[in-house]
Structure formats: C-alpha cells, structure tokens
C-alpha cells in the first residue's frame, strides 16, 4: 500500500470516530462543546499536542 491509498482510509476512520459521540449521545456532545468553549487557548493547544503525540506513538507502534 502506498501513501495515497492509506490517506483516504485514515481520513475516513477519523470521520467515523469523530461522528460516533454526536450520533450516540448528542446531548453529552453539546455539553462537552460548552465546556471546551470555556477553556482557554493554552489548555486547548495542550490537549491538541497531547492528541498528536499519542497518535504519533500509536503510528510508530503499528509500523
């Protein structure tokens, strides 16, 4: 498999996982968004950085 075959599959999986919470529990998803709206930029950036690092570690582990 080359990069251009894996990229759309990876993007599709991201969309599937991102859509699970609003589909299964829209009220909880709305509550989560209101909490995130109240967070400062530094906290949101820290969460994003942590998410990227976990993703990189998982990708390294798989390969």
C-alpha positions, -999 to +999 in steps of 0.1 A: +000+000+000+013+034-008+006+067+009-022+078-014-042+046-007-038+048+031-045+085+035-082+084+024-087+053+046-072+071+076-093+102+069-124+081+067-116+065+101-111+099+116-146+110+104-162+078+117-147+081+151-154+119+153-190+112+144-196+085+170-202+107+200-227+132+184-245+103+169-248+082+200-252+110+226-259+144+211-267+160+245-234+149+260-216+161+229-233+195+232-223+197+269-187+188+260-186+216+235-198+241+260-170+230+284-145+234+256-158+268+247-150+280+283-114+267+281-085+290+274-064+286+243-034+273+261-054+243+275-069+235+241-034+236+225-021+213+252-049+188+245-042+190+208-005+185+213-012+155+235-035+140+210-009+144+182+018+128+203-004+099+212-013+095+175+024+096+166+033+070+192+004+047+180+015+051+144+051+043+154+039+013+173+018-001+144+047+003+120 
